């Protein structure tokens, strides 16, 4: 009995090793690629279909990273190596719920991994937030990165004299920075040409970055913040009274990073007024309470 059971266990392991495990990973962004690599490491020889509703892979690396952050986008070279591995196949332009159901997918594969995020835009919860002229970050970033289902913002942007960016994270800074760039600065990026043309034609004078938290609590990082000091035709304005003397209020694990941010903000606050045509205003401890307008937004 002992030998029979032991033989059965060995036979089971042998069958498991020679049987090809079929895996479907839905979502071809960073988490999807990490899932593919994890399955290949755990089950050598398995076959993996990487499925995405877009006709191309890379998810937010392609559609969410700022077009002037080319080094960040270089991570796609690692993902391309994953796609070249034996047994891995990219299947694009297939949407779960549209082209096949979850039940159908489960019937076709041994393992199904859902590696996509929520894509519904988060809108301002204030009166007037639905007025024309208010754009969600999903639509705006998707527009300048040429995401297939994004809205066309070219006409609106090309006529803008001022812009308000609500939020003080890195994406908010990406948007403000791109709007403040000159034609030559944008040419050096991989921004979609139609978006670059609209930004260059815009008669923008003032860009406001509005955040409900203070400089210490803001979630932007040092590299994104310091880039504002390199803009050719834009000056960054900060009220020094809003900058605390130190970052002691921050958790110890991030205190040094916050101190670096404060030093950059102090540099901006101490700069004398220049003749640069574009002004980027950082407003802290401020939250929109209403979007004003009738047929179109006129103020916040």
Helices and strands as residue ranges (DSSP letters): H 2-18, E 22-26, H 30-42, E 47-51, H 59-63, H 70-73, H 76-83, E 88-91, H 102-108, E 111-114, H 137-144, H 154-158, E 162-166, H 170-179, H 183-187, H 193-201, E 206-210, H 222-226, G 227-230, E 234-238, G 240-242, G 252-254, H 255-270, E 278-283, E 292-293, E 297-299
